[in-house]
Amino acid sequence: MTTIIAIEGRDGVVFCADLQATTDLTKEIANKIRAIRPNEMLGCAGSTEYIDVFYQHVVDTLTKSERPDYLRAMNQAIDSYCEYVAQRIEKLRLDRIPIFYQPRNYYPQGIFVVYDKNEMKHRLFEIQTPDPCVEVSEFQQRVATGSGGVAATVILKTFENIIGTWPSPYRLQWKDFSTKFIGQMCWILLRRISELDAFTSGFAFYELSANGNRGINYEELFPEPGIGKQLPQLVQTALREVPPNTVAAIVGSSGLMEVMRGLGL
């Protein structure tokens, strides 16, 4: 099961995915997120062979310009890739061999994340080839895709609905949180989704900002070792980042004090 998530926080974008690559007969380890240039990263789900081809079309298109028009460039890359697929299917007559002709295998889905130097901001794009690329709105600030993308989106939207419907002075959004908090939350989320598939082989985490991209390891997210320690550390991070008056108002009015005591906070 593939799950790829990108969320924009106040100091950058957390970009993460599981490491499982599935073929017809085996499950292997593969990094689904790749850098194009330091400020550009692409994560894809689908058939590994066709992901490699799609990635190369994206690289070839984007690197024609130092500062491309990203929406137009991504759609040009999608068009170029789909033309290649159509020509290959016709040339090899793959559509006449039902056992090999699986259209969904030829069209990857994915997420493209960039720090746009022209507009000086992060931008997130959702990819569902052969459809045109769609830019995620600044209000949404997150996207998830892959076979686990729906489950991830439901959980993330539930959290958004909670923090976004607090009384107006205390309302929060993803950009109010650091990449550490978002990374912790995404790790817990990916872990829960991976429990549906016993063969999932770990996760890859990255942070992309104006300074480029870098990998994030587990110890950075959860410095306190131990089984069952992840959720308390997530809550502790949130308490450090949420304004004290917001914490007092929400905790006092929602019965969260009992929950926090139960977590030893």
C-alpha positions as CSV (number, residue, x, y, z in Angstrom):
1,M,0.0,0.0,0.0
2,T,1.4,3.3,-1.1
3,T,0.8,6.5,0.9
4,I,2.4,9.8,0.0
5,I,1.7,13.0,2.0
6,A,2.8,16.6,1.7
7,I,1.9,19.3,4.2
8,E,3.0,22.9,4.4
9,G,4.0,24.1,7.9
10,R,5.3,27.5,9.0
11,D,9.0,26.7,8.3
12,G,8.7,24.4,5.3
13,V,6.9,21.4,3.7
14,V,7.0,17.9,5.2
15,F,7.1,15.4,2.3
16,C,6.8,11.7,3.3
17,A,5.9,8.3,2.0
18,D,6.2,4.6,2.8
19,L,9.0,2.6,1.3
20,Q,7.1,-0.4,-0.2
21,A,7.3,-1.1,-3.9
22,T,4.9,-3.8,-5.1
23,T,5.4,-5.8,-8.3
24,D,3.2,-8.7,-9.5
25,L,5.1,-11.2,-7.4
26,T,7.1,-9.4,-4.8
27,K,7.3,-6.5,-2.4
28,E,10.6,-4.5,-2.3
29,I,12.0,-1.4,-0.7
30,A,12.0,1.8,-2.8
31,N,12.2,5.5,-2.1
32,K,9.2,7.0,-3.8
33,I,10.3,10.7,-3.3
34,R,13.1,12.1,-5.5
35,A,14.7,15.5,-5.8
36,I,14.9,17.2,-9.2
37,R,16.7,20.3,-8.0
38,P,17.2,21.3,-4.4
39,N,14.0,23.3,-4.3
40,E,11.9,20.7,-6.3
41,M,10.8,17.2,-5.2
42,L,8.5,14.6,-6.9
43,G,6.8,11.6,-5.2
44,C,4.9,9.0,-7.2
45,A,2.7,6.0,-6.8
46,G,2.2,3.4,-9.4
47,S,4.2,0.9,-11.6
48,T,7.9,1.4,-10.8
49,E,9.0,1.2,-14.4
50,Y,6.6,3.8,-15.6
51,I,7.3,6.1,-12.6
52,D,10.9,6.1,-13.7
53,V,9.9,7.2,-17.2
54,F,7.5,9.8,-15.9
55,Y,10.2,11.2,-13.6
56,Q,12.5,11.7,-16.5
57,H,9.8,13.5,-18.5
58,V,9.4,15.9,-15.5
59,V,13.1,16.4,-15.2
60,D,13.6,17.1,-18.9
61,T,10.7,19.6,-18.9
62,L,11.6,21.5,-15.7
63,T,15.3,21.8,-16.3
64,K,14.7,23.7,-19.6
65,S,14.4,26.8,-17.4
66,E,16.1,28.0,-14.3
67,R,12.8,29.4,-13.0
68,P,9.9,27.7,-14.9
69,D,6.2,28.4,-14.8
70,Y,5.5,25.3,-12.7
71,L,1.9,24.6,-13.5
72,R,2.5,25.0,-17.2
73,A,5.7,22.9,-17.1
74,M,4.1,20.1,-15.1
75,N,1.2,19.9,-17.5
76,Q,3.7,19.8,-20.4
77,A,5.6,17.0,-18.8
78,I,2.3,15.1,-18.3
79,D,1.3,15.6,-21.9
80,S,4.8,14.5,-23.1
81,Y,4.6,11.4,-21.0
82,C,1.1,10.4,-22.1
83,E,2.1,10.8,-25.7
84,Y,5.0,8.4,-25.1
85,V,2.7,5.9,-23.4
86,A,0.1,6.1,-26.2
87,Q,2.8,5.6,-28.9
88,R,4.3,2.7,-27.0
89,I,0.9,1.0,-26.6
90,E,0.3,1.4,-30.3
91,K,3.7,0.3,-31.4
92,L,3.8,-2.8,-29.3
93,R,0.0,-3.4,-29.6
94,L,-0.3,-3.8,-25.9
95,D,-4.0,-3.2,-26.0
96,R,-4.4,-6.3,-28.0
97,I,-2.9,-8.5,-25.3
98,P,-5.4,-8.3,-22.4
99,I,-3.2,-10.1,-19.9
100,F,-0.6,-7.3,-20.3
101,Y,-2.9,-4.3,-21.0
102,Q,-3.6,-2.8,-17.6
103,P,-4.1,0.9,-18.3
104,R,-3.8,2.0,-14.7
105,N,-0.2,0.7,-14.6
106,Y,0.8,3.2,-17.2
107,Y,-0.4,6.3,-15.5
108,P,1.3,7.2,-12.2
109,Q,-0.2,9.5,-9.6
110,G,1.8,11.7,-7.3
111,I,2.7,15.0,-5.6
112,F,5.1,17.7,-6.8
113,V,6.5,20.1,-4.1
114,V,8.5,23.1,-4.9
115,Y,9.8,26.3,-3.3
116,D,9.0,28.7,-6.1
117,K,11.8,31.3,-6.3
118,N,9.6,33.5,-8.6
119,E,6.8,33.8,-6.1
120,M,8.9,33.2,-3.0
121,K,6.6,30.6,-1.6
122,H,6.0,26.8,-1.3
123,R,3.6,25.3,-3.9
124,L,2.0,21.8,-3.8
125,F,0.7,20.1,-6.9
126,E,-1.4,16.9,-7.2
127,I,-0.8,14.6,-10.1
128,Q,-3.3,12.1,-11.5
129,T,-2.0,11.3,-15.0
130,P,-3.3,11.5,-17.7
131,D,-5.4,14.3,-16.2
132,P,-4.0,17.8,-15.9
133,C,-1.9,18.7,-12.8
134,V,-3.8,20.6,-10.1
135,E,-2.3,23.0,-7.7
136,V,-3.3,22.7,-4.0
137,S,-4.9,25.8,-2.7
138,E,-3.1,27.9,0.0
139,F,-6.1,27.3,2.2
140,Q,-5.8,23.5,2.0
141,Q,-2.0,23.4,2.6
142,R,-1.8,19.6,2.2
143,V,-2.3,16.7,-0.2
144,A,-2.2,12.9,0.0
145,T,-2.2,10.3,-2.7
146,G,-1.6,6.6,-3.4
147,S,-3.7,3.7,-2.4
148,G,-3.5,4.9,1.2
149,G,-4.2,8.5,0.2
150,V,-7.9,8.4,1.0
151,A,-7.4,7.1,4.5
152,A,-4.7,9.7,5.1
153,T,-6.9,12.5,3.8
154,V,-9.8,11.5,6.0
155,I,-7.6,11.6,9.1
156,L,-5.9,14.9,8.2
157,K,-9.3,16.6,7.4
158,T,-10.6,15.4,10.7
159,F,-7.7,17.2,12.5
160,E,-8.2,20.3,10.3
161,N,-11.9,20.4,11.2
162,I,-11.0,20.3,14.9
163,I,-8.4,23.1,14.9
164,G,-10.2,25.1,12.2
165,T,-13.6,25.3,14.0
166,W,-12.4,26.5,17.4
167,P,-13.7,30.0,18.3
168,S,-12.2,32.6,15.9
169,P,-9.4,34.0,18.2
170,Y,-8.1,30.5,18.7
171,R,-8.5,29.0,15.2
172,L,-5.4,27.2,13.8
173,Q,-4.2,25.9,10.4
174,W,-1.2,23.8,9.3
175,K,1.0,26.9,8.8
176,D,0.7,27.5,12.6
177,F,2.7,24.4,13.3
178,S,6.4,23.5,12.7
179,T,7.7,20.8,10.4
180,K,8.6,18.8,13.5
181,F,5.0,18.6,14.7
182,I,3.7,17.9,11.2
183,G,6.5,15.2,10.8
184,Q,5.5,13.6,14.1
185,M,1.9,13.5,13.1
186,C,2.6,12.1,9.6
187,W,4.8,9.4,11.1
188,I,2.0,8.3,13.5
189,L,-0.5,8.5,10.6
190,L,1.7,6.4,8.2
191,R,2.3,3.9,10.9
192,R,-1.4,3.4,11.4
193,I,-2.1,3.1,7.7
194,S,0.8,0.6,7.3
195,E,-0.8,-1.7,9.8
196,L,-3.2,-2.6,7.0
197,D,-0.3,-4.1,5.1
198,A,2.1,-6.3,7.0
199,F,4.8,-5.9,4.3
200,T,5.3,-2.1,4.6
201,S,9.0,-1.5,5.1
202,G,9.4,1.8,6.8
203,F,9.1,5.5,5.8
204,A,11.0,8.3,4.1
205,F,10.7,11.8,5.4
206,Y,11.9,15.1,3.9
207,E,11.7,18.8,4.6
208,L,11.7,21.2,1.7
209,S,12.1,25.0,2.3
210,A,13.7,28.0,0.7
211,N,17.1,26.6,1.7
212,G,16.5,23.3,-0.3
213,N,15.6,19.8,0.9
214,R,16.9,17.5,3.6
215,G,16.1,14.2,5.0
216,I,14.4,13.9,8.4
217,N,15.2,10.8,10.6
218,Y,13.1,9.1,13.2
219,E,15.3,10.2,16.1
220,E,14.9,13.9,15.1
221,L,11.1,13.5,15.3
222,F,11.0,11.4,18.4
223,P,14.1,12.0,20.6
224,E,12.7,10.1,23.5
225,P,13.0,6.4,22.8
226,G,10.5,3.7,23.8
227,I,7.4,1.9,22.6
228,G,4.3,4.0,22.9
229,K,6.2,7.3,23.4
230,Q,5.3,8.9,20.0
231,L,1.8,10.2,20.9
232,P,2.9,11.9,24.2
233,Q,5.8,13.6,22.3
234,L,3.4,14.8,19.6
235,V,1.2,16.4,22.3
236,Q,4.1,17.9,24.0
237,T,5.3,19.5,20.7
238,A,1.8,20.9,20.1
239,L,1.6,22.4,23.6
240,R,4.9,24.2,23.0
241,E,3.7,25.6,19.7
242,V,0.1,26.5,20.3
243,P,-0.3,29.9,21.9
244,P,-0.8,29.5,25.7
245,N,-4.1,31.4,25.7
246,T,-5.4,29.0,23.0
247,V,-4.3,26.0,25.0
248,A,-6.0,27.3,28.1
249,A,-9.3,28.1,26.3
250,I,-9.5,24.8,24.4
251,V,-8.4,22.6,27.2
252,G,-10.7,24.3,29.7
253,S,-13.8,24.1,27.5
254,S,-13.4,20.6,25.9
255,G,-12.5,18.2,28.7
256,L,-9.0,17.6,27.2
257,M,-7.5,18.0,30.7
258,E,-8.5,14.5,31.6
259,V,-7.0,13.2,28.4
260,M,-3.7,15.0,29.0
261,R,-3.5,13.7,32.5
262,G,-4.0,10.2,31.2
263,L,-1.0,10.8,28.8
264,G,1.1,12.0,31.7
265,L,1.3,15.6,30.5
